Amino acid sequence: MEKEYVQVLSRPMVISRTKHFLWTNVYLDALNMGMITTVTLPVYNVSYESNNQTILGVMGLDVTTREMIDTIPKRQLGANGYGFAINPNGFVLFHPLMKGQMGYLTDPPSLDLLEVELDTAVKTVLRKEMINGVTNERVIDTLVWAPDMFHAGRRNLTYCHTHITNTDFSLSLVVPPENQHHLVISGFDASTGLTASIGENVSLLLAPFKYCDDFDTNFLTGIIVGEEATELHPGISDLHLKYGQALSSLDELLKAKAKCDKELVQNLLWDLEATSVVDSEWAAAYADEANEDVRSLFLATNGGLTRLYPDSAIGLHESEANNWAAHYYSRALAANDFVYSAPYREYQNESMDDDDDETLITIAKAISMDVPAGGIFKPAVVGTKVSPAFIESVVHSATYGSDDDVVSYLLDDAGFVIATTWTGNQSEAFVVGMFLGMLDPALMTRLIEADVYTRVEDYDYQALCKIQVQFGSAGSAPVYIPSISNLHLLVEKAIRSVCC
């Protein structure tokens, strides 16, 4: 009966050649492929004049969320742009704030879009349109988190969304104001004219972007020209030659029509040439300043290049080679002025790094260019790393001079201590990086009441309590707890032993 029932229902679908794709919710793959979704499609018997034109089975294919994310034009969206997708129920398929993608959860929950995006009336309309497969574009005033998840601010972002063909999903691209316009560069030759564009005591770092399939970004990472080159990179005697060989390798890949992101490569070559002018300026400024509290000067570009001075400071920047992921970079692009950042410290006596004996402050500002058609474009971020003492002296003199009874704080835009004249029982270096609300709650409350800062409440709908694993023991035997009937027997036995 079941066989005939399936044939009757499936025959109209076979005749009409209906292709009904079914996509599952996101789940954690058992073979360590990460978060995936499965698409299935029924397979029919369409043999000519067959009496068995019915469904034969179902075929399926696993698609990782990483593959979907890789199709998003991240380069055009910029460091602060992103994309996300939702299913017909409004649940998130992937999103930068979806912690399941970052290993926070073993399996993502049914997470609604309004649980990762700021829940506002216009976001509710956006969610409804995406569920209905509507194509639209709107500018939304929303809350944006920096990569460190400690700094947040409101920005006007452009949301562009549409339905994904042959799926149940809708995709949205979020574009920040500084990436409304895109720089297109062409005509650069990687093999000539660039080998002399590294000044003395200058070092280069390159982000791990996929410029070409067979191009190792380490070719250009840590290239130094200066007195300390041999010490930092033993075995490399001619670093100019290494630089030229790297560019020649890139040029050969382009000429061989290897699989390259030509736009990204051209952007890198333009960055190398355009930023070379700062080398001599830095050398002169660094020599004139002669301040040991200024540890480094740097310039980081959208093409993934970080140029820094002096070369001895390369160790301070190696962890930030991927400038797009660096906290200072995204914050500087989002701001219109200088941004200050210090390594986060939760407790006053907490050390930043066992291998580091000091905390450094990063000061950065985006380079902004006006676009003739209107708007702005920010191709790079320039900055410096300084010791807290450098800023502390400025703070002390700018407030109440040498009055030791006055405590002064320099706070960043999220209320974290950048410098202070107060030492307490600890060195000022053990206060820098702390949230003022932890260090002095009363003062932080007063600043909020005075509208210096705004309190923003956000809820983590993905949080889970840590699972407590219970372990057994092979030690002493467990305590015996008698039942009620056993107690009666014991009492009866005791009475008999006394009176009988």
N, C-alpha and C positions, 0 to 999 in steps of 0.2 A: 504494500500500500504506500509506504514511504517513497519507494522508487518512482512509482507513477505520479505521486504528488509533486516531487521535485521536477519531473519532466514537464508536467503541465505548467508549473510556475516559471520554469526557465526557458521554455520554448519561445515565448514572445521576445525575451531578451536576446536569444540567439538570432532570431530572424531580424531584429532591428539592430543587431550588432552593438548593443549597449555596452559602453565601457564605463563601469562605475568604480572609480578608485576609492579606496577606503584607507584613511590615515589614522594611526593610533595616537594616543597621547604619548608624550615623551617619557621614557623610562631608562633605567640604568642597564646597559648591556652586560650580560654575564661573561662575555669574552673580553672585557676590559676595553671596549671601543668607546667608552664614555656614554653620554646621553644620546639616545637614538630614538627615531620614530620608524614605524614599519608601514609601508604602503602595500596594499594587496589589490589584486585584480582577478575577477573570475575568468576561468578558461572554458570556452564552449566547444562543443563538437559541431563544426559547421560544414561537415562533409556534404557534398551535393546529393540530393535525393536520399539522404540518410533518414532512417526511421528513428534514429536516436539523437536527434538534435537537442541536446541537453547540456547541462553543465558537467564538465569533466573534473574540475578541481579548482583550486585557488593558488595563484602564484604570488610570491611576496618578495620584497626587497627592503633591507634595512638601510636607512639613511641617517648618518650622524648629524647632530646639530652643528658640529664643527664644519662639516661640508657646506651646510646652509650658510653659516656665518662667513665662510670664506668667499661666498658669492657677493657679499656686500662690498660696495666700493669704498672701503675704509680710507684709502688714500685721498679720495675726493671729499670725504666727510671731515677729515682732520682728526687731530688728537682728541677733541672733545665731542666729535660726532659719533653716532652709533646707530644700530638697527635692532629691531625686535620683531617677533612674529607671535601671533596668537591663533588659537583654534576657534571653532564656532561657539564654544562656551565662554570665550573671553579669557581662557587660561593661557599662560605664557608658554610658548614653545622654546624661545631663547631670548635672553635679555642680559645686558651687562651686570645687572644687579641680581640676577638669578643665582643664588649661592650654590645651588646644586652643580652648576658648571665649574665651580671653583673648589670642589671637594669638601664643601661645608656639610652637605648632606649626602647620605649614601643613596638616596633616591629623592628626586624633587617632588614636592607636594603638588596638589592641584592649586597652583598659584595664580591668582587673578591679576590682570594687568594693573588694576588700581591698588594692588598691594605692593607693587614695586615702583610704580609711578605715583607722583603726588596726586591724591584723590581730590579733584576739583570738578566743578560742573562741566567745564569744557572738556576735561579728560573723559568724563562719562559719555559725552556725545561722541568723542573720538572712538572710544571702545565700541559703542553701538554701531557706528558706521563701519568699523573694521569687521565686526561680526557679520554685518549684512553685505560685506564685499564691496563697499563703496570706495571709489577713488576720490581722494580729496587732499587738500593742502591747507594748513592753517598755522599761524604763529601763536604760540602758547607761552604765557608767563608761568614758569615752573621752577621747582627747586632742583638744583643740580649738585650732585656730590662729587668731590674731588676723588682721585684714585685712593688716597689714604683713608677715606671714609670718616675723616675728622673735620674737614672743611666743607662747607656748603654755602650756596648762595643762589639767589633768584636770577634767572636769565630768560630772555625771549628766544626760544628755539623754534625752528620751523619743522613741523611734523608733516611728512608726505607719506600717504599710505595707499595701498591698492591690494586687490585680491590676487593671489598666486594661482595661475591657470592650472587646471586639473588637480587641484588640491582643495582641502577644506580650510586652508590657512589664509591669513592676511599679513602682509609685511608693511612695516613702517620704517622710514629712514628719518633720523633726527639730525638736522643741520644747524650748527651754531652760526652766529652772525659773521664771524671771521672767515667762514668757509662758504659764504654765499657766492663768492667768486673763486675761480680755480685758475691757478697759474699753469699755462701750457708752454713748455720750452722745447726747442728743437735746434739742430744744427751744431751741437757740440761733438767734437771728436775726442774720444777717450785716450788716444795714443799720443797726441801732440799738444804742446803748449801748456801743460799743467805740471810738469815735473819740477818746476822751480817755484811752485806756489805754496811752499811750506817755509816759514821763517825760522830763524834760530830760536831754540828753546820752546818750540811750539809742538804740541802733540795733537793727534787726531783720534777720535773714536767714531765707530760706525755702528749704527743700530742694526740688529739682526733681521733686516727686511729681506724679502726675497727679490733681489735685483735680477738675478739669473739663476737657473737651476743648478749650474755648476760653478757658481761664483761664491767663494768663501769670504764672508764679510770680515773675517779675521785678517785678511790681507791688508786691510786699511786700518784695522783696530790697533791702537797703541803705537802708531808710527811716530817716531820722535827724531828731531834733528837738534842736536845740542851736545853739550859736554857730558851729560849723564846718559846718553843714548846707549853706550856700550855697557854701562853698569846695569841699566834697567833691562836691556835686551842683549844678553851675551850672545856672541856668534853672529850678530848682524853688524857688519862694519860700514856698509853703505846703505843707509836708510832711504836716501833719495832714490837709489836704484830700486829698492823694494817698492817704494811708492810708484815709480814708473812702471815696474813689472806688473803691479796690481792693476793699474789702469790699462796696460797693454793687454792683460788677460781679459779684462772686461770688454775691451775693444774687439778682440778676436772672437769672443762669444757673440757679440752683436753682428759682426760681419759674417759669421758662420750661421746666422739666423737661428741661434739657439733660443730656447724658450725664455725670453726676458721680458720684464716689465719696462718697455722702452721709455715710457713717460717718467717712471721712477728713476731710471738710470740718467736720463737727461736732467732731471731735477738735481740729482746728486752732483753731476759734473758742473752744473751751473752754481751750486752751493760752494763747491771747492774753489771755483774761480772767483766768485763774488765776495767770498769771505776772506780771501787772502790779503785784502787791503788792511785788515785789522792787525796783522802780525807786527808791523813796524810801530803802529800806534800803541799797542799793548807794551811793547818793549820799552818805549819812551816813557809811557805813563807809569809803568812798574818801577822803572829806575828813578823817576822823579819822586814818586811817593815814598819809596824806601821804607815801607811800613811792614814789619814782620807779621802783623796781625792780618794782613790781606794774603790769603793762602793761594788763591787762583782767580783768574779771569776766564770766562768761557762764553761761547756763542753756539747755540744749538739750533739746527734748522729743521724745516719740515721734511727735507730730504733724508733725514736720519743722521746727519753729520754733526759732530760736536768738536769744535775747535777750542783748545784750551792753552793757557799760558800761566806759569812756566811748565816745562815738561816734567819737572819733579813732582808736580801735583797730579799726575795721571792716576795714582792710587786713590785719590779722593773722588774720582769720577767714574771709575771702571764699573761700579754697580749701577750707574746711570747711563751706560752706553746706549741703551734703548731710551732715548730722551722722551719719546711719546708716552712711556710708562712712568716717567719720573714725575713726582708730585709737583715739583716747582714748575714744570713745563705746562701742564694743563691749567694750573692756577694762573700762571702769568698770561696765557692766551685769553683766559676768561676775564681778566682784570684790565683796567685802563691805567693802572699805575704800578709801582713796584710792589712785589709781594715778598714777604719774609717767611722763611720756614726753618724750623729746627727739628731734629729727630725727636719723636714723641717719647716722653718720659711719664710713667704713671705715678711713680713714687719719688719722694724727694731724695732718697738715698740710693736710687736705682742708677746703675752705671749704663751708659749707652752701649758700649762695646768693650769687651775685655781687652781687645787689641788696640783700642783707641784711648788715648789719655786726655782727649779734649773733644768738646762738642763744637761743631762748626755751624754757622748760620749761613743759609743760602739766600741771597738777595737777587731777584730776577725781574725783568721787565720785557714784555713783548715789543718787537719792532712793528709798528703799525704804518701801513701805507694806504693813502686815499685812492679809491678806484674812481676813474673819471665818470663812469656810469652811475656812481653812487655807491656808498657803502665803504667798507674797509677790507684790507687783506693783511694778515700777519704771517710773514714768511719765516720768522725766527724769533728766538728768545735770547737775550744777552744778560749776563749776570756775573756774580762773584761769590766766592766763599770766604767768609771772614770769621775770626774768633769772637766769642762773646765780649771779650775785653774791648775790642774795637768799637762796638756799639755801646757798651756800658759807659765808656768815657763820654760819649756824645750825650747819652741820656742824662748822666749826672750833671754835666755842665748846662744842659738845656732846661733843667727843672729848677733846682734851688742851689746851684753852685756846690759848695763843699759842705753843706749842712748834713752831717752824718745822721741826724735824727729823722730826716725825711726819707721815706722809702718810695722809690719810683719803679714803675714797671713799663716796659715797652711790650705791647701785646700785638699779636697779628689779628687778622680779620675774624678769627674763630675763638679768640680769647686765650691763646697759648702764649706762654712767656717767651719772648725773644731775648730780652735783656732786663736786668734789674740792678738796683743799687743795694738791695738787701741780701745779706748772706746768712743771717741767722746762725745756726750751728753748723751749716754746711757751706762749702764753696758755692759761689753763684753758678758755677757750671752744673751743679746738681739741682738747680731750680729751672734752668733754661730747658724748654720743651714740655714743661708741665702745664696742664690746664689750670687757669686761675681759679676755677670753681673748686678744684681739689686743694689748691694751695691756700686760698683765702675765700671761702664760700660767701662770707658776708660782703666782701668787696665786689665779687662777681654779681651778686644779687642787686647791689646798689647800681652797678653799671647797666644792668638790664632795666631796672626801674627808671633810670635816667635816659633810656632809649639809646644808649651808646651801642648796645648789642640787642639783638632780637632773639628770643627763645623760640626755637623751632622743635616741635615734638614729632618724632618719627617712630613708627612701630615696626619691629622686625617680625613679620608674619612667617618667616622661615625658621625662626629660632626653635631649637629643640633642647630639652634637658639631656645632659650626658647620661648614657645608659650605664647603670651600675651593675657590673658583672659579679655574680655571687660565686664564690669558690668554696668547695667542700674541704674538709680537713681529715687527714689520716691520723690525727693525734688521739686524745682521750675520747672515750666513748661518750655519746650524748647523754644528757640527764634524762632519766625515765620519769615521765609524767603519767601517773596512773589514772585510769578512768574512774567514774563514779562507782561502778560496780566493784572495781578492785578496792576502792577505799572502804566500801561496806565490808568486804571480806577481811580486810586488814583490821578494821575496828572490831568485828566479831571475833577474830582470832585473839586479839589482845584482851578482850573481856573474858573470854574463856580461860586464858592462861592465868588470869588474876583470881577469878572467883571459882573456878571449877577444878 
